[in-house]
Amino acid sequence: MRELGALGADDFRRTLPRFEAENFRRNLALVARLQEVATAKGCTPTQLALAWLLARDPHVVPIPGTKRRPYLEENVRAADLHLTPDDLRAIEDAVPPTEVAGARYAAAAMATVNR
């Protein structure tokens, strides 16, 4: 999704600070950088992100929201990706946490996280 207008009026993402107009624009630039890394690795950005999570720690279990079977099958293939230390560095260089624009959730919702 590259346009905020593509979100339905009741889409949860409309409540997230990272999807506010300026934050969304800035975050799309990060998505483009991640796409470059994924293309070089021969996978989708989603697969790359899931493989990165799996490589972080054996106790990390990503639970992607998946509405359709083809997306589920795509997500499962992430477990077959082998990420080298150079791959991990490229991912982290492409999307440094300090460059992600906007809070994860609105302030009220953030207050309930990790309580």
VENFEN-V431988 format. One record per pair of residues at least 12 apart in sequence whose ideal C-beta (glycine too) atoms are under 8 Angstrom apart, sorted by sequence separation. I is the first residue (numbers start at 1). GAP is how many residues later the second one is. If there is no record, write none. Layout:
# VENFEN-V431988
i->[I | I]
gap->[GAP | GAP]
This chain:
# VENFEN-V431988
i->[7 | 50 | 31 | 34 | 50 | 4 | 34 | 4 | 46 | 4 | 54 | 46 | 50 | 54 | 2 | 47 | 51 | 46 | 47 | 50 | 51 | 55 | 46 | 49 | 50 | 44 | 47 | 48 | 51 | 47 | 52 | 46 | 51 | 48 | 55 | 43 | 47 | 43 | 52 | 43 | 52 | 41 | 41 | 48 | 41 | 37 | 40 | 37 | 37 | 34 | 37 | 36 | 34 | 33 | 34 | 33 | 30 | 30 | 30 | 30 | 26 | 27 | 27 | 26 | 27 | 24 | 23 | 22 | 23 | 18 | 20 | 18 | 19 | 18 | 17 | 18 | 16 | 17 | 18 | 17 | 16 | 17 | 16 | 17 | 16 | 15 | 15]
gap->[12 | 12 | 14 | 14 | 14 | 15 | 15 | 17 | 18 | 20 | 24 | 25 | 25 | 25 | 26 | 27 | 27 | 28 | 28 | 28 | 28 | 28 | 29 | 29 | 29 | 30 | 30 | 30 | 30 | 31 | 31 | 32 | 32 | 33 | 33 | 34 | 34 | 35 | 36 | 38 | 39 | 40 | 42 | 43 | 46 | 50 | 50 | 53 | 54 | 57 | 57 | 58 | 60 | 61 | 61 | 62 | 64 | 65 | 69 | 70 | 73 | 73 | 74 | 75 | 75 | 77 | 78 | 79 | 79 | 82 | 82 | 83 | 83 | 84 | 85 | 85 | 86 | 86 | 86 | 87 | 88 | 88 | 89 | 89 | 90 | 91 | 94]
